[in-house]
Amino acid sequence: MFTKPVHEADLNRAQDDFKVDGKKEFKSIFHTSRSIYGMKYRFIAGILFLLVLAASCQDRPIRASYGVILPKLPGHWEEILPDAHWRLQWIGDGGIWLEKDIPPGGEGPDLSLVEEWTTAVLAWPFWPERDLIPGMMRPAGALFPWDADVSDGKLTLSWESGVEAVFWKEIAGAERTTTAAGGRLPWYFDWPRFRELLYESDIVPGPVRRDPWIADWESIAVKTVQSGFDRRRIVSQKFTVLSIPGPGGRWISSSPFAPPLDFPPDGPLYLNVVQTPDIWVSSGAILKCSTSGWVLKR
C-alpha cells in the first residue's frame, strides 16, 4: 500500500518479468514512483520527515496555492451546534504543521501545498461559546492532490477525507525503529486504493464503512508503520454499553457519521463507549465518557 523508491534497472526488469506471462496481472499493494530518484533521506519520528525529504531533493519541492472549500455541518449537528468555528491545519514550507482559525461564515486562506507528495489538510470544528475546543469533535479534511480541482484552484474538504487525513497524520507521527518502518511514510501510501477499500469494499465491515471513526486509527497506523498495511485491522473497537443518569433529549456524538440519539426527558442515557474518552453533546450539556467513567457538564 506504500510507494517505494526503486532503481530504473529494477523497474525495467520488473516490467519485463510481467511481460513473460501475459496471463498474470500485477496486483501488488506496492507501486513505484520515478519522482523520487536520487533522493538521499534519513528517517526520524513525526512530520519532520517531510522537511528531510524536501531538503534532500536536488530541487526544492514545487508548491501550488489552493483555496479551501469547507464542508457543511451534518444536519443533526447544525440543530444543536450551529455556527461552527474552524481550525485549519496543513503542512507549511518548513515541513511543520501550520494552523489558522476561521470564524463562522468565514473563508479559509489560500494554502501553499507541496505538489510532489500527498499531504493532509485538517479542519477541526469548534464552538468556544460551548467550551468545545478543537479536537473534541471529529474533523473534516482533504488529501492533496486527490481532493484538489486544478482547473479552479480549490481544495474541497469533506468528512470522509477527515478520517483519511487523521490516518495520514498518525502514520507520519508513528515511531520508527527499523529501516523498513522508516520507508512507510504517508506520502508513499496508495490513498486512492485505500479510499476504495474503506468506503466501497465489502472487505471492511459494514459498521466501519458507515462510521469509520469507530475504528482505532492510531493503533492501525502504528501497526502499519511497524509491519505494513493489513486491511484486516480495519475493524470496530470493542464497545461497552454505559448507563448514565443524565438529562434526556437529543444527543449527538463526536462523529459526523453517527446518527443522533433520543432519550426520555429524565433519562437515563444508554451510550456505547470505549476505553478512550469520547464526547456527546446536547442542547444544554456536554458529556465526556469512557469505560472508566463519565463527566457531565451542563
Contacts in CASP RR format, 6 or more apart in sequence:
PFRMAT RR
TARGET T0000
AUTHOR 0000-0000-0000
METHOD contacts of the structure
MODEL  1
MFTKPVHEADLNRAQDDFKVDGKKEFKSIFHTSRSIYGMKYRFIAGILFL
LVLAASCQDRPIRASYGVILPKLPGHWEEILPDAHWRLQWIGDGGIWLEK
DIPPGGEGPDLSLVEEWTTAVLAWPFWPERDLIPGMMRPAGALFPWDADV
SDGKLTLSWESGVEAVFWKEIAGAERTTTAAGGRLPWYFDWPRFRELLYE
SDIVPGPVRRDPWIADWESIAVKTVQSGFDRRRIVSQKFTVLSIPGPGGR
WISSSPFAPPLDFPPDGPLYLNVVQTPDIWVSSGAILKCSTSGWVLKR
1 29 0 8 1.000
1 30 0 8 1.000
1 189 0 8 1.000
1 190 0 8 1.000
1 193 0 8 1.000
1 194 0 8 1.000
1 224 0 8 1.000
1 228 0 8 1.000
1 229 0 8 1.000
2 29 0 8 1.000
2 30 0 8 1.000
2 183 0 8 1.000
2 184 0 8 1.000
2 185 0 8 1.000
2 188 0 8 1.000
2 189 0 8 1.000
2 190 0 8 1.000
2 228 0 8 1.000
2 229 0 8 1.000
3 30 0 8 1.000
3 31 0 8 1.000
3 32 0 8 1.000
3 33 0 8 1.000
3 187 0 8 1.000
3 188 0 8 1.000
3 189 0 8 1.000
3 190 0 8 1.000
4 30 0 8 1.000
4 32 0 8 1.000
4 33 0 8 1.000
4 183 0 8 1.000
4 188 0 8 1.000
5 33 0 8 1.000
5 36 0 8 1.000
5 37 0 8 1.000
5 39 0 8 1.000
6 14 0 8 1.000
6 32 0 8 1.000
6 33 0 8 1.000
7 37 0 8 1.000
8 34 0 8 1.000
8 37 0 8 1.000
11 32 0 8 1.000
11 34 0 8 1.000
14 32 0 8 1.000
18 24 0 8 1.000
18 26 0 8 1.000
29 190 0 8 1.000
29 193 0 8 1.000
29 229 0 8 1.000
31 190 0 8 1.000
33 188 0 8 1.000
35 116 0 8 1.000
36 57 0 8 1.000
36 116 0 8 1.000
38 58 0 8 1.000
39 53 0 8 1.000
39 56 0 8 1.000
39 57 0 8 1.000
40 56 0 8 1.000
41 49 0 8 1.000
41 52 0 8 1.000
41 53 0 8 1.000
41 56 0 8 1.000
42 52 0 8 1.000
43 49 0 8 1.000
43 52 0 8 1.000
43 176 0 8 1.000
43 179 0 8 1.000
43 181 0 8 1.000
43 182 0 8 1.000
43 183 0 8 1.000
44 52 0 8 1.000
44 176 0 8 1.000
45 173 0 8 1.000
45 174 0 8 1.000
45 175 0 8 1.000
45 176 0 8 1.000
46 172 0 8 1.000
46 173 0 8 1.000
46 174 0 8 1.000
47 91 0 8 1.000
47 95 0 8 1.000
47 96 0 8 1.000
47 97 0 8 1.000
47 169 0 8 1.000
47 172 0 8 1.000
47 173 0 8 1.000
48 95 0 8 1.000
48 96 0 8 1.000
49 172 0 8 1.000
49 185 0 8 1.000
50 91 0 8 1.000
50 94 0 8 1.000
50 95 0 8 1.000
50 114 0 8 1.000
50 117 0 8 1.000
50 119 0 8 1.000
50 172 0 8 1.000
50 187 0 8 1.000
51 94 0 8 1.000
51 95 0 8 1.000
51 96 0 8 1.000
53 117 0 8 1.000
53 187 0 8 1.000
54 60 0 8 1.000
54 61 0 8 1.000
54 94 0 8 1.000
54 95 0 8 1.000
54 114 0 8 1.000
57 116 0 8 1.000
61 114 0 8 1.000
61 115 0 8 1.000
61 116 0 8 1.000
61 117 0 8 1.000
62 114 0 8 1.000
62 115 0 8 1.000
62 116 0 8 1.000
63 93 0 8 1.000
63 112 0 8 1.000
63 113 0 8 1.000
63 114 0 8 1.000
63 115 0 8 1.000
64 112 0 8 1.000
64 113 0 8 1.000
64 115 0 8 1.000
64 153 0 8 1.000
65 110 0 8 1.000
65 111 0 8 1.000
65 112 0 8 1.000
65 113 0 8 1.000
65 153 0 8 1.000
66 110 0 8 1.000
66 111 0 8 1.000
66 113 0 8 1.000
66 144 0 8 1.000
66 148 0 8 1.000
66 153 0 8 1.000
66 154 0 8 1.000
66 155 0 8 1.000
67 108 0 8 1.000
67 109 0 8 1.000
67 110 0 8 1.000
67 111 0 8 1.000
67 153 0 8 1.000
67 154 0 8 1.000
67 155 0 8 1.000
68 88 0 8 1.000
68 107 0 8 1.000
68 108 0 8 1.000
68 109 0 8 1.000
68 110 0 8 1.000
68 111 0 8 1.000
68 121 0 8 1.000
68 123 0 8 1.000
68 154 0 8 1.000
68 155 0 8 1.000
68 157 0 8 1.000
69 154 0 8 1.000
69 155 0 8 1.000
69 156 0 8 1.000
69 157 0 8 1.000
70 86 0 8 1.000
70 102 0 8 1.000
70 108 0 8 1.000
70 123 0 8 1.000
70 140 0 8 1.000
70 157 0 8 1.000
71 123 0 8 1.000
71 140 0 8 1.000
71 157 0 8 1.000
71 158 0 8 1.000
71 159 0 8 1.000
72 78 0 8 1.000
73 81 0 8 1.000
73 82 0 8 1.000
73 84 0 8 1.000
73 125 0 8 1.000
73 256 0 8 1.000
74 159 0 8 1.000
74 256 0 8 1.000
76 250 0 8 1.000
76 252 0 8 1.000
76 259 0 8 1.000
76 260 0 8 1.000
77 84 0 8 1.000
77 125 0 8 1.000
77 137 0 8 1.000
77 252 0 8 1.000
77 256 0 8 1.000
79 250 0 8 1.000
79 260 0 8 1.000
80 250 0 8 1.000
80 252 0 8 1.000
80 260 0 8 1.000
80 281 0 8 1.000
80 282 0 8 1.000
80 283 0 8 1.000
81 125 0 8 1.000
81 127 0 8 1.000
81 130 0 8 1.000
81 132 0 8 1.000
81 137 0 8 1.000
81 252 0 8 1.000
81 281 0 8 1.000
83 104 0 8 1.000
83 105 0 8 1.000
83 127 0 8 1.000
84 104 0 8 1.000
84 125 0 8 1.000
84 126 0 8 1.000
84 127 0 8 1.000
85 101 0 8 1.000
85 102 0 8 1.000
85 103 0 8 1.000
85 104 0 8 1.000
85 125 0 8 1.000
85 126 0 8 1.000
85 127 0 8 1.000
85 128 0 8 1.000
86 101 0 8 1.000
86 102 0 8 1.000
86 108 0 8 1.000
86 123 0 8 1.000
86 124 0 8 1.000
86 125 0 8 1.000
86 126 0 8 1.000
87 99 0 8 1.000
87 100 0 8 1.000
87 101 0 8 1.000
87 102 0 8 1.000
87 123 0 8 1.000
87 124 0 8 1.000
87 126 0 8 1.000
87 134 0 8 1.000
88 99 0 8 1.000
88 100 0 8 1.000
88 101 0 8 1.000
88 102 0 8 1.000
88 108 0 8 1.000
88 109 0 8 1.000
88 111 0 8 1.000
88 121 0 8 1.000
88 122 0 8 1.000
88 123 0 8 1.000
89 97 0 8 1.000
89 98 0 8 1.000
89 99 0 8 1.000
89 121 0 8 1.000
89 122 0 8 1.000
89 123 0 8 1.000
89 124 0 8 1.000
90 97 0 8 1.000
90 98 0 8 1.000
90 99 0 8 1.000
90 111 0 8 1.000
90 113 0 8 1.000
90 119 0 8 1.000
90 120 0 8 1.000
90 121 0 8 1.000
90 122 0 8 1.000
91 97 0 8 1.000
91 98 0 8 1.000
91 113 0 8 1.000
91 114 0 8 1.000
91 119 0 8 1.000
91 120 0 8 1.000
92 98 0 8 1.000
92 112 0 8 1.000
93 112 0 8 1.000
100 108 0 8 1.000
100 109 0 8 1.000
102 108 0 8 1.000
111 121 0 8 1.000
111 155 0 8 1.000
113 119 0 8 1.000
113 121 0 8 1.000
113 144 0 8 1.000
113 145 0 8 1.000
113 148 0 8 1.000
113 155 0 8 1.000
114 144 0 8 1.000
115 145 0 8 1.000
117 187 0 8 1.000
118 143 0 8 1.000
118 144 0 8 1.000
118 145 0 8 1.000
118 146 0 8 1.000
118 168 0 8 1.000
118 186 0 8 1.000
118 187 0 8 1.000
118 189 0 8 1.000
118 191 0 8 1.000
119 143 0 8 1.000
119 144 0 8 1.000
119 168 0 8 1.000
119 187 0 8 1.000
120 141 0 8 1.000
120 142 0 8 1.000
120 143 0 8 1.000
120 144 0 8 1.000
120 164 0 8 1.000
120 165 0 8 1.000
120 166 0 8 1.000
120 168 0 8 1.000
120 169 0 8 1.000
120 186 0 8 1.000
121 141 0 8 1.000
121 142 0 8 1.000
121 143 0 8 1.000
121 144 0 8 1.000
121 155 0 8 1.000
121 157 0 8 1.000
121 165 0 8 1.000
122 139 0 8 1.000
122 140 0 8 1.000
122 141 0 8 1.000
122 162 0 8 1.000
122 165 0 8 1.000
122 166 0 8 1.000
122 169 0 8 1.000
123 139 0 8 1.000
123 140 0 8 1.000
123 141 0 8 1.000
123 157 0 8 1.000
124 134 0 8 1.000
124 135 0 8 1.000
124 137 0 8 1.000
124 139 0 8 1.000
125 134 0 8 1.000
125 137 0 8 1.000
125 139 0 8 1.000
125 140 0 8 1.000
126 132 0 8 1.000
126 133 0 8 1.000
126 134 0 8 1.000
126 135 0 8 1.000
126 136 0 8 1.000
126 137 0 8 1.000
130 281 0 8 1.000
130 286 0 8 1.000
131 286 0 8 1.000
131 297 0 8 1.000
132 279 0 8 1.000
132 281 0 8 1.000
132 286 0 8 1.000
136 254 0 8 1.000
136 279 0 8 1.000
137 254 0 8 1.000
137 256 0 8 1.000
137 279 0 8 1.000
137 281 0 8 1.000
138 159 0 8 1.000
138 162 0 8 1.000
138 213 0 8 1.000
138 254 0 8 1.000
138 255 0 8 1.000
138 256 0 8 1.000
139 162 0 8 1.000
139 165 0 8 1.000
139 166 0 8 1.000
140 157 0 8 1.000
140 158 0 8 1.000
140 159 0 8 1.000
140 161 0 8 1.000
140 162 0 8 1.000
140 256 0 8 1.000
141 147 0 8 1.000
141 157 0 8 1.000
141 158 0 8 1.000
141 159 0 8 1.000
141 161 0 8 1.000
141 162 0 8 1.000
141 164 0 8 1.000
141 165 0 8 1.000
142 148 0 8 1.000
142 155 0 8 1.000
142 156 0 8 1.000
142 157 0 8 1.000
142 158 0 8 1.000
142 161 0 8 1.000
142 162 0 8 1.000
142 165 0 8 1.000
143 161 0 8 1.000
143 164 0 8 1.000
143 165 0 8 1.000
143 168 0 8 1.000
143 191 0 8 1.000
144 155 0 8 1.000
146 191 0 8 1.000
146 192 0 8 1.000
146 195 0 8 1.000
147 155 0 8 1.000
147 156 0 8 1.000
147 157 0 8 1.000
147 158 0 8 1.000
147 161 0 8 1.000
148 154 0 8 1.000
148 155 0 8 1.000
148 156 0 8 1.000
149 155 0 8 1.000
149 156 0 8 1.000
159 256 0 8 1.000
159 257 0 8 1.000
160 195 0 8 1.000
160 199 0 8 1.000
160 212 0 8 1.000
163 198 0 8 1.000
163 212 0 8 1.000
163 213 0 8 1.000
163 217 0 8 1.000
164 191 0 8 1.000
164 194 0 8 1.000
164 195 0 8 1.000
164 198 0 8 1.000
166 217 0 8 1.000
167 186 0 8 1.000
167 217 0 8 1.000
167 220 0 8 1.000
167 221 0 8 1.000
168 186 0 8 1.000
168 189 0 8 1.000
168 191 0 8 1.000
169 186 0 8 1.000
170 217 0 8 1.000
170 218 0 8 1.000
170 220 0 8 1.000
170 221 0 8 1.000
170 222 0 8 1.000
171 184 0 8 1.000
171 185 0 8 1.000
171 186 0 8 1.000
171 189 0 8 1.000
171 221 0 8 1.000
171 224 0 8 1.000
171 225 0 8 1.000
172 185 0 8 1.000
172 186 0 8 1.000
173 221 0 8 1.000
174 181 0 8 1.000
174 221 0 8 1.000
174 222 0 8 1.000
174 224 0 8 1.000
174 225 0 8 1.000
174 226 0 8 1.000
175 222 0 8 1.000
175 225 0 8 1.000
176 182 0 8 1.000
176 183 0 8 1.000
176 184 0 8 1.000
176 225 0 8 1.000
181 225 0 8 1.000
181 226 0 8 1.000
182 225 0 8 1.000
184 224 0 8 1.000
184 225 0 8 1.000
184 228 0 8 1.000
189 229 0 8 1.000
197 203 0 8 1.000
197 204 0 8 1.000
197 231 0 8 1.000
197 234 0 8 1.000
198 204 0 8 1.000
198 208 0 8 1.000
198 209 0 8 1.000
198 212 0 8 1.000
198 234 0 8 1.000
199 209 0 8 1.000
203 231 0 8 1.000
204 231 0 8 1.000
204 234 0 8 1.000
205 234 0 8 1.000
205 235 0 8 1.000
205 236 0 8 1.000
207 214 0 8 1.000
207 236 0 8 1.000
208 214 0 8 1.000
208 215 0 8 1.000
208 234 0 8 1.000
208 235 0 8 1.000
208 236 0 8 1.000
210 257 0 8 1.000
211 255 0 8 1.000
211 257 0 8 1.000
211 258 0 8 1.000
212 257 0 8 1.000
213 254 0 8 1.000
213 255 0 8 1.000
213 257 0 8 1.000
213 258 0 8 1.000
214 236 0 8 1.000
214 237 0 8 1.000
214 239 0 8 1.000
214 255 0 8 1.000
215 234 0 8 1.000
215 235 0 8 1.000
215 236 0 8 1.000
215 237 0 8 1.000
216 237 0 8 1.000
216 276 0 8 1.000
219 233 0 8 1.000
220 233 0 8 1.000
220 234 0 8 1.000
223 230 0 8 1.000
223 233 0 8 1.000
224 230 0 8 1.000
224 233 0 8 1.000
237 274 0 8 1.000
238 274 0 8 1.000
239 272 0 8 1.000
239 273 0 8 1.000
239 274 0 8 1.000
240 272 0 8 1.000
240 273 0 8 1.000
240 274 0 8 1.000
240 291 0 8 1.000
241 270 0 8 1.000
241 271 0 8 1.000
241 272 0 8 1.000
241 273 0 8 1.000
242 270 0 8 1.000
242 271 0 8 1.000
242 272 0 8 1.000
242 273 0 8 1.000
242 289 0 8 1.000
242 291 0 8 1.000
242 293 0 8 1.000
242 294 0 8 1.000
243 268 0 8 1.000
243 269 0 8 1.000
243 270 0 8 1.000
244 268 0 8 1.000
244 269 0 8 1.000
244 270 0 8 1.000
244 271 0 8 1.000
244 287 0 8 1.000
244 289 0 8 1.000
244 294 0 8 1.000
244 296 0 8 1.000
245 267 0 8 1.000
245 268 0 8 1.000
245 269 0 8 1.000
246 267 0 8 1.000
246 268 0 8 1.000
246 269 0 8 1.000
246 285 0 8 1.000
246 287 0 8 1.000
246 296 0 8 1.000
247 265 0 8 1.000
247 266 0 8 1.000
247 267 0 8 1.000
247 282 0 8 1.000
247 284 0 8 1.000
247 285 0 8 1.000
247 298 0 8 1.000
248 263 0 8 1.000
248 264 0 8 1.000
248 265 0 8 1.000
248 266 0 8 1.000
248 267 0 8 1.000
248 269 0 8 1.000
248 282 0 8 1.000
249 262 0 8 1.000
249 263 0 8 1.000
249 264 0 8 1.000
249 265 0 8 1.000
249 267 0 8 1.000
249 282 0 8 1.000
250 260 0 8 1.000
250 261 0 8 1.000
250 262 0 8 1.000
250 282 0 8 1.000
250 283 0 8 1.000
251 260 0 8 1.000
251 261 0 8 1.000
251 262 0 8 1.000
251 263 0 8 1.000
251 269 0 8 1.000
251 271 0 8 1.000
251 280 0 8 1.000
251 281 0 8 1.000
251 282 0 8 1.000
251 287 0 8 1.000
252 258 0 8 1.000
252 260 0 8 1.000
252 261 0 8 1.000
252 280 0 8 1.000
252 281 0 8 1.000
252 282 0 8 1.000
253 261 0 8 1.000
253 278 0 8 1.000
253 279 0 8 1.000
253 280 0 8 1.000
254 278 0 8 1.000
254 279 0 8 1.000
254 280 0 8 1.000
261 269 0 8 1.000
261 271 0 8 1.000
263 269 0 8 1.000
263 270 0 8 1.000
269 280 0 8 1.000
269 287 0 8 1.000
271 280 0 8 1.000
271 287 0 8 1.000
271 289 0 8 1.000
273 289 0 8 1.000
273 290 0 8 1.000
273 291 0 8 1.000
274 290 0 8 1.000
274 291 0 8 1.000
275 290 0 8 1.000
275 291 0 8 1.000
275 292 0 8 1.000
276 290 0 8 1.000
277 288 0 8 1.000
277 289 0 8 1.000
277 290 0 8 1.000
277 292 0 8 1.000
278 288 0 8 1.000
278 289 0 8 1.000
278 290 0 8 1.000
279 286 0 8 1.000
279 287 0 8 1.000
279 288 0 8 1.000
280 286 0 8 1.000
280 287 0 8 1.000
280 288 0 8 1.000
280 289 0 8 1.000
281 287 0 8 1.000
284 298 0 8 1.000
285 296 0 8 1.000
285 297 0 8 1.000
285 298 0 8 1.000
286 296 0 8 1.000
286 297 0 8 1.000
287 294 0 8 1.000
287 295 0 8 1.000
287 296 0 8 1.000
287 297 0 8 1.000
288 294 0 8 1.000
288 295 0 8 1.000
288 297 0 8 1.000
289 295 0 8 1.000
END
